[in-house]
Structure formats: C-alpha cells, structure tokens
C-alpha cells in the first residue's frame, strides 16, 4: 500500500481533512458513486454513526471493509 493521502471533506458545512491510503480513497469513492452519493455525503453519514471512540479515517476504513465483505458474502451465497 502507498502512503496515506490527505483530502479535504466538508461535513455539516465544516471543512476537515482525512488521510487514507489511495486504495481506500478509490474504494470509498466507488462505494459513494454506487450509492448515488457524494463522498462528502457518505463521509457525513459515517461521521454521524462513528461514535467518539473512533476517528473519522478509521471509521471510513471500517465502512469500506464492511461494505466489501458484505458484497463478497452476497456473491458467495448466490446474491
């Protein structure tokens, strides 16, 4: 994996920056597009659900992992 890249996002009208590896940015953008959402909108949803014990970058990584695992399980199970 390459080094994390920092990108700016806007959440609830506030700018913030998030550092993710390029592979996670690519997967995150793909998942947002597949759900007809912007990355800002999807990041805002993840931010609202993440709780105080997890940073936003970690929450995005976990979201990407869980989504891809869910899709893989669906394919394996004939979905």
Helices and strands as residue ranges (DSSP letters): E 4-11, E 14-21, H 22-34, H 39-49, H 56-76
